[in-house]
Amino acid sequence: MLNQVEIFAGLSESELEIIANSCVSRSYPKNTVIINEDDYADSLYVIDSGRVKVYCSDKNGKEFIMNTMQAGEYFGELALLDDEKRSASVRTLDKSVFLIMYKDEFTKILEQYPNIGRTLIKNLTKRVRKLTAKVKSLALQDVYGRVAQVLTGMAVPRGERFYIDEKLTQQDIADRVGASREMVARILKDLTIGDYISFENRRIIINGKLPAHY
């Protein structure tokens, strides 16, 4: 499975085996907090199975969902590079299994296998650049633009239409884009009236290219 994970792209089979041997496997039930924002950070998590949400909370407990992730994706990577606290919380959405690499093991790999270290650091840098571009894009868009980006970013093509497999509520989307539920409800209603989107078993289907502006 590790050869499908972005952070390990470019490593040979023998190098992937070294990585696998340095990780431990842990299983957690649904709705378990894996990482708390501001916790001490010392490990990278690779999702072997299941799904998680990555989120931040304000002082009143309101959540802003930054991302949802599934098997083959990873989180907590900054813990391998610095000594700062966790920047977000992570909670399981399903029963999930993780491969966990601790910072001490990562440091040993850097010392013993320089090529693995160089490759991982290069891939981590690409990841940070992608996240920066995503944040910039969201910051410069209005609410409709952010909603449209979330929908298209989560959709999977099937035939001529695009399906979002996760059952998103209006509040889920509002938490992702930093807007009110009422505003999101209005946008979804108008997109439905225009036949840009439809719903099937509480899942959103994108029927064609979404309008550039609201």
Residue frames relative to the residue before (quaternion, step in Angstrom):
aa qw qx qy qz dx dy dz
M 1.0000 0.0000 0.0000 0.0000 0.00 0.00 0.00
L 0.6086 0.6052 -0.3600 0.3657 3.60 1.01 -0.74
N 0.6322 0.5453 -0.3539 0.4217 3.61 1.07 -0.58
Q 0.6459 0.4903 -0.3245 0.4870 3.60 1.29 -0.06
V 0.5822 0.5887 -0.3593 0.4306 3.59 1.31 -0.07
E 0.5509 -0.6842 0.3774 0.2931 3.55 -0.72 1.17
I 0.6664 0.5314 -0.3206 0.4133 3.58 0.90 -0.88
F 0.7263 0.4159 -0.2351 0.4942 3.60 1.17 -0.53
A 0.3314 0.7623 -0.4950 0.2531 3.61 1.26 0.22
G 0.7818 0.3347 -0.2482 0.4638 3.56 -0.97 0.88
L 0.5834 0.5728 -0.3822 0.4307 3.59 1.24 -0.11
S 0.4867 -0.6533 0.4975 0.2980 3.58 -1.14 0.66
E 0.6864 -0.4677 0.3492 0.4339 3.58 -1.29 0.23
S 0.6674 0.4960 -0.3146 0.4577 3.59 0.93 -0.82
E 0.6476 0.5045 -0.3194 0.4734 3.58 1.06 -0.72
L 0.6242 0.5277 -0.3348 0.4689 3.59 1.07 -0.72
E 0.6272 0.5337 -0.3336 0.4588 3.57 1.07 -0.70
I 0.6113 0.5352 -0.3389 0.4743 3.57 1.09 -0.73
I 0.6425 0.5151 -0.3130 0.4732 3.57 0.98 -0.89
A 0.6601 0.5227 -0.3104 0.4412 3.58 0.85 -0.99
N 0.6840 0.4959 -0.2840 0.4533 3.57 0.97 -0.86
S 0.6644 0.4976 -0.2995 0.4704 3.58 1.24 -0.41
C 0.6439 0.5251 -0.3116 0.4610 3.59 1.30 -0.20
V 0.2427 -0.7152 0.6261 0.1939 3.54 -1.32 0.35
S 0.3521 -0.7330 0.5458 0.2019 3.57 -1.15 0.63
R 0.0005 -0.7889 0.6138 -0.0287 3.56 -0.96 0.92
S 0.2117 -0.7664 0.5974 0.1042 3.57 -1.09 0.82
Y 0.0529 -0.7997 0.5980 0.0034 3.59 -0.98 0.88
P 0.4789 -0.6713 0.4766 0.3049 3.63 -1.01 0.72
K 0.6908 -0.4588 0.3657 0.4226 3.54 -1.33 0.20
N 0.8420 0.1939 -0.1647 0.4758 3.54 -1.21 0.72
T 0.4519 0.6542 -0.4684 0.3852 3.56 1.05 0.86
V 0.3689 -0.7051 0.5567 0.2384 3.59 -0.92 0.89
I 0.2446 -0.7895 0.5521 0.1094 3.57 -0.62 1.19
I 0.7850 0.0754 0.0059 0.6149 3.54 1.04 -0.91
N 0.2024 -0.7529 0.6124 0.1311 3.56 -1.04 0.77
E 0.5436 -0.6018 0.4809 0.3333 3.54 -1.04 0.82
D 0.8157 0.2084 -0.2151 0.4950 3.57 -0.98 1.00
D 0.4315 0.6583 -0.4893 0.3756 3.61 1.23 0.24
Y 0.5849 -0.5264 0.4677 0.4026 3.55 -1.29 0.29
A 0.2563 -0.7968 0.5356 0.1123 3.59 -0.82 1.01
D 0.1371 0.8167 -0.5494 0.1113 3.57 -0.72 1.06
S 0.7846 0.3130 -0.1465 0.5148 3.62 1.20 0.14
L 0.3322 -0.6887 0.6162 0.1885 3.49 -1.36 0.60
Y 0.1757 -0.7848 0.5884 0.0835 3.60 -0.98 0.89
V 0.1139 -0.7509 0.6475 0.0630 3.57 -0.96 0.97
I 0.3499 -0.7474 0.5233 0.2124 3.60 -0.75 1.00
D 0.2319 -0.7818 0.5689 0.1068 3.56 -0.58 1.21
S 0.7670 -0.1235 0.0786 0.6248 3.58 1.11 -0.72
G 0.6775 0.4809 -0.3595 0.4248 3.57 -1.21 0.54
R 0.3489 -0.7109 0.5684 0.2233 3.57 -1.35 -0.23
V 0.0983 -0.7791 0.6159 0.0630 3.57 -1.22 0.54
K 0.2496 -0.7089 0.6203 0.2246 3.53 -1.34 0.20
V 0.2530 -0.7347 0.6152 0.1334 3.53 -1.14 0.81
Y 0.1129 0.8263 -0.5346 0.1365 3.58 -0.62 1.07
C 0.2459 -0.7147 0.6297 0.1797 3.52 -1.40 0.30
S 0.2148 -0.7726 0.5846 0.1233 3.58 -1.19 0.50
D 0.3655 -0.7010 0.5574 0.2536 3.55 -1.12 0.65
K 0.7413 -0.4316 0.2735 0.4352 3.59 -1.29 0.05
N 0.6728 0.4718 -0.2949 0.4877 3.59 1.26 -0.36
G 0.5884 -0.6113 0.3527 0.3946 3.56 1.28 0.07
K 0.4612 0.6718 -0.4581 0.3551 3.60 1.25 0.06
E 0.3022 -0.7824 0.5255 0.1425 3.56 -0.83 1.04
F 0.1294 -0.7226 0.6705 0.1078 3.52 -1.27 0.63
I 0.2565 -0.7883 0.5428 0.1346 3.58 -0.44 1.21
M 0.2601 -0.7960 0.5331 0.1205 3.54 -0.60 1.15
N 0.7970 -0.1246 0.1347 0.5754 3.56 1.04 -0.76
T 0.1766 -0.6991 0.6619 0.2046 3.52 -1.37 0.21
M 0.1283 -0.8116 0.5696 0.0171 3.56 -0.97 0.86
Q 0.1578 -0.7913 0.5870 0.0662 3.55 -1.19 0.61
A 0.7958 -0.3135 0.2109 0.4732 3.57 -1.35 -0.07
G 0.7556 0.3395 -0.2828 0.4837 3.55 -0.95 0.97
E 0.6649 0.4478 -0.3051 0.5141 3.60 1.28 -0.18
Y 0.2314 -0.7878 0.5615 0.1025 3.58 -1.26 0.28
F 0.0665 -0.7822 0.6181 0.0424 3.56 -1.28 0.37
G 0.7085 0.4517 -0.3343 0.4269 3.56 -1.28 0.35
E 0.3524 0.7969 -0.4471 0.2023 3.56 1.31 0.15
L 0.6053 0.5810 -0.3690 0.3998 3.60 1.07 -0.62
A 0.5417 0.6298 -0.3933 0.3940 3.58 1.22 -0.44
L 0.6376 0.5387 -0.3314 0.4398 3.59 1.15 -0.52
L 0.7475 0.4395 -0.2002 0.4561 3.57 1.20 -0.55
D 0.8133 0.1308 -0.0750 0.5619 3.60 1.08 -0.48
D 0.4888 -0.6561 0.4916 0.2982 3.56 -1.32 -0.07
E 0.3834 0.7396 -0.4700 0.2916 3.56 1.20 0.50
K 0.5876 -0.5717 0.4380 0.3687 3.58 -1.32 0.23
R 0.6648 -0.4927 0.3748 0.4181 3.57 -1.29 0.31
S 0.3518 -0.7635 0.5101 0.1820 3.56 -0.94 0.91
A 0.7904 0.1197 -0.0706 0.5966 3.61 1.27 -0.19
S 0.4346 -0.6607 0.5410 0.2862 3.54 -1.34 0.23
V 0.1589 -0.7728 0.6077 0.0906 3.57 -1.22 0.51
R 0.0353 -0.7945 0.6058 -0.0239 3.56 -0.88 1.03
T 0.4637 -0.6763 0.4910 0.2940 3.60 -1.00 0.76
L 0.2841 -0.7397 0.5866 0.1674 3.57 -1.10 0.78
D 0.7494 0.1350 -0.0932 0.6414 3.56 1.30 -0.40
K 0.6348 -0.4281 0.4195 0.4876 3.55 -1.28 -0.04
S 0.0368 -0.8450 0.5299 -0.0614 3.58 -0.68 1.09
V 0.2018 -0.7453 0.6246 0.1172 3.52 -1.24 0.62
F 0.1099 -0.8103 0.5753 0.0218 3.57 -0.90 0.97
L 0.2638 -0.6673 0.6614 0.2182 3.50 -1.33 0.49
I 0.1215 -0.8272 0.5485 0.0121 3.57 -0.63 1.13
M 0.1032 -0.7655 0.6330 0.0515 3.55 -0.93 0.99
Y 0.2647 -0.7768 0.5544 0.1382 3.56 -0.71 1.10
K 0.6600 -0.5516 0.3488 0.3722 3.52 -1.17 0.66
D 0.6177 0.5548 -0.3523 0.4319 3.60 0.98 -0.76
E 0.6644 0.4903 -0.2973 0.4794 3.58 0.99 -0.86
F 0.6269 0.5360 -0.3306 0.4588 3.58 1.03 -0.82
T 0.6445 0.5264 -0.3173 0.4549 3.58 0.97 -0.84
K 0.6383 0.5221 -0.3210 0.4656 3.58 1.01 -0.81
I 0.6425 0.5189 -0.3202 0.4642 3.57 1.00 -0.83
L 0.6182 0.5446 -0.3415 0.4524 3.59 0.97 -0.81
E 0.6993 0.4786 -0.2672 0.4589 3.55 0.95 -0.91
Q 0.7626 0.4065 -0.2047 0.4596 3.59 0.91 -0.93
Y 0.7984 0.1786 -0.0655 0.5713 3.58 1.08 -0.73
P 0.2151 -0.8374 0.4883 0.1186 3.61 0.31 1.24
N 0.6490 0.5269 -0.3410 0.4299 3.62 0.95 -0.77
I 0.6230 0.5186 -0.3424 0.4750 3.59 1.03 -0.74
G 0.6531 0.5280 -0.3110 0.4449 3.56 0.92 -0.89
R 0.6635 0.5040 -0.3025 0.4629 3.57 0.92 -0.95
T 0.6657 0.5098 -0.3048 0.4518 3.58 0.95 -0.88
L 0.6657 0.5014 -0.3060 0.4602 3.60 0.90 -0.88
I 0.6613 0.4988 -0.3122 0.4651 3.58 0.93 -0.86
K 0.6286 0.5251 -0.3346 0.4661 3.61 1.02 -0.77
N 0.6859 0.4760 -0.2860 0.4703 3.58 0.92 -0.89
L 0.6190 0.5275 -0.3409 0.4715 3.59 1.08 -0.65
T 0.6267 0.5329 -0.3324 0.4612 3.58 1.04 -0.76
K 0.6293 0.5234 -0.3318 0.4690 3.60 0.98 -0.81
R 0.6386 0.5413 -0.3173 0.4455 3.55 1.00 -0.87
V 0.6608 0.5036 -0.3056 0.4651 3.58 0.90 -0.91
R 0.6459 0.5188 -0.3196 0.4599 3.59 0.98 -0.81
K 0.6368 0.5232 -0.3243 0.4643 3.60 1.01 -0.78
L 0.6653 0.5067 -0.2981 0.4603 3.56 0.94 -0.92
T 0.6276 0.5334 -0.3280 0.4627 3.57 1.04 -0.79
A 0.6578 0.5066 -0.3031 0.4677 3.58 0.95 -0.90
K 0.6447 0.5244 -0.3188 0.4558 3.59 1.03 -0.82
V 0.6583 0.5011 -0.3074 0.4701 3.59 0.90 -0.90
K 0.6410 0.5271 -0.3194 0.4575 3.59 0.96 -0.86
S 0.6575 0.5180 -0.3047 0.4545 3.56 0.95 -0.92
L 0.6752 0.4913 -0.2951 0.4644 3.58 0.91 -0.90
A 0.6536 0.5388 -0.3129 0.4297 3.56 0.98 -0.86
L 0.7240 0.4475 -0.2375 0.4681 3.57 1.06 -0.75
Q 0.6428 0.5298 -0.3266 0.4466 3.60 1.24 -0.14
D 0.4753 -0.6162 0.5283 0.3396 3.55 -1.28 0.38
V 0.7453 -0.4048 0.2614 0.4608 3.59 -1.29 0.07
Y 0.6487 0.5115 -0.3355 0.4528 3.60 0.88 -0.85
G 0.6499 0.5273 -0.3202 0.4439 3.57 0.91 -0.88
R 0.6613 0.4984 -0.3062 0.4696 3.58 1.02 -0.81
V 0.6316 0.5204 -0.3296 0.4707 3.59 1.03 -0.79
A 0.6609 0.5098 -0.3066 0.4575 3.57 0.90 -0.93
Q 0.6567 0.5113 -0.3142 0.4567 3.59 0.98 -0.81
V 0.6348 0.5189 -0.3315 0.4667 3.59 1.00 -0.79
L 0.6736 0.5043 -0.3005 0.4490 3.59 0.87 -0.96
T 0.7121 0.4457 -0.2714 0.4697 3.59 0.77 -0.99
G 0.6444 0.5417 -0.3240 0.4317 3.57 1.08 -0.69
M 0.7204 0.4252 -0.2425 0.4914 3.59 1.13 -0.59
A 0.5877 0.6275 -0.3562 0.3659 3.59 1.22 -0.40
V 0.2177 -0.7557 0.6092 0.1018 3.52 -1.18 0.77
P 0.4292 -0.7235 0.4687 0.2696 3.64 -0.75 0.95
R 0.0749 0.7471 -0.6584 0.0523 3.53 -1.11 0.86
G 0.7996 -0.0552 -0.0155 0.5978 3.52 -0.20 1.29
E 0.7887 -0.2824 0.2300 0.4953 3.57 -0.85 -1.00
R 0.7046 0.4184 -0.2615 0.5100 3.58 1.26 -0.09
F 0.3555 -0.7175 0.5638 0.2023 3.55 -1.34 0.30
Y 0.1844 -0.8120 0.5515 0.0502 3.55 -0.81 1.06
I 0.2203 -0.7234 0.6380 0.1455 3.55 -1.11 0.80
D 0.3183 -0.8032 0.4755 0.1659 3.57 -0.31 1.27
E 0.6442 0.5095 -0.3300 0.4653 3.59 1.08 -0.63
K 0.3966 -0.7068 0.5342 0.2403 3.56 -0.98 0.87
L 0.0790 -0.8332 0.5472 -0.0024 3.56 -0.08 1.32
T 0.2685 -0.7195 0.6127 0.1866 3.56 -1.00 0.83
Q 0.6620 -0.4757 0.3807 0.4364 3.55 -1.27 0.21
Q 0.6523 0.5101 -0.3209 0.4597 3.58 1.03 -0.75
D 0.5876 0.5670 -0.3669 0.4457 3.60 1.08 -0.69
I 0.6858 0.4733 -0.2801 0.4767 3.56 0.88 -0.96
A 0.6303 0.5385 -0.3302 0.4514 3.58 0.98 -0.84
D 0.6565 0.5124 -0.3091 0.4592 3.58 1.00 -0.85
R 0.6582 0.5187 -0.3093 0.4496 3.57 1.09 -0.66
V 0.7827 0.3502 -0.1741 0.4842 3.58 0.97 -0.80
G 0.4564 -0.7117 0.4369 0.3071 3.59 1.26 -0.03
A 0.5481 0.5832 -0.4049 0.4422 3.56 1.00 0.89
S 0.6161 -0.5356 0.4110 0.4056 3.58 -1.28 0.09
R 0.5966 -0.5654 0.4264 0.3775 3.57 -1.19 0.52
E 0.6248 0.5612 -0.3374 0.4254 3.57 1.04 -0.79
M 0.6539 0.5058 -0.3155 0.4659 3.59 0.98 -0.83
V 0.6485 0.5061 -0.3125 0.4750 3.57 0.98 -0.85
A 0.6335 0.5391 -0.3317 0.4451 3.60 0.97 -0.85
R 0.6531 0.5168 -0.3113 0.4577 3.58 1.00 -0.84
I 0.6534 0.5121 -0.3100 0.4634 3.57 0.97 -0.88
L 0.6720 0.4925 -0.2991 0.4652 3.60 0.89 -0.92
K 0.6242 0.5387 -0.3359 0.4553 3.59 1.03 -0.78
D 0.6884 0.4768 -0.2890 0.4639 3.58 0.88 -0.93
L 0.6379 0.5124 -0.3265 0.4732 3.60 1.03 -0.71
T 0.6376 0.5148 -0.3206 0.4751 3.58 1.12 -0.68
I 0.6396 0.5222 -0.3187 0.4654 3.58 0.96 -0.86
G 0.7091 0.4447 -0.2502 0.4866 3.57 1.02 -0.81
D 0.4247 -0.7303 0.4286 0.3204 3.58 1.37 0.02
Y 0.3569 0.7141 -0.5173 0.3084 3.58 1.12 0.63
I 0.7811 0.0920 -0.0611 0.6145 3.56 1.16 -0.66
S 0.0764 -0.7585 0.6416 0.0847 3.53 -1.33 0.30
F 0.3703 -0.7296 0.5345 0.2118 3.57 -1.28 0.21
E 0.0025 -0.7774 0.6284 -0.0293 3.54 -1.08 0.83
N 0.8223 -0.1085 0.0176 0.5584 3.59 -0.50 1.22
R 0.6889 -0.5073 0.2477 0.4546 3.56 0.98 1.02
R 0.5846 0.5382 -0.3891 0.4661 3.58 1.23 0.31
I 0.4252 -0.7148 0.5029 0.2353 3.55 -1.05 0.83
I 0.1202 -0.7623 0.6336 0.0547 3.56 -1.04 0.91
I 0.2340 -0.7508 0.6012 0.1418 3.57 -0.85 0.96
N 0.2858 -0.8191 0.4822 0.1222 3.56 -0.48 1.26
G 0.7945 -0.0685 0.0531 0.6011 3.58 1.22 -0.35
K 0.7433 -0.3816 0.2757 0.4753 3.54 -1.25 -0.09
L 0.4085 -0.7168 0.5107 0.2420 3.57 -0.83 0.98
P 0.6048 -0.5709 0.4049 0.3799 3.60 -1.11 0.62
A 0.5320 -0.6379 0.4505 0.3273 3.58 -1.07 0.68
H 0.7982 0.1312 -0.0509 0.5857 3.59 1.12 -0.67
Y 0.4818 -0.6702 0.4950 0.2714 3.54 -1.22 0.56
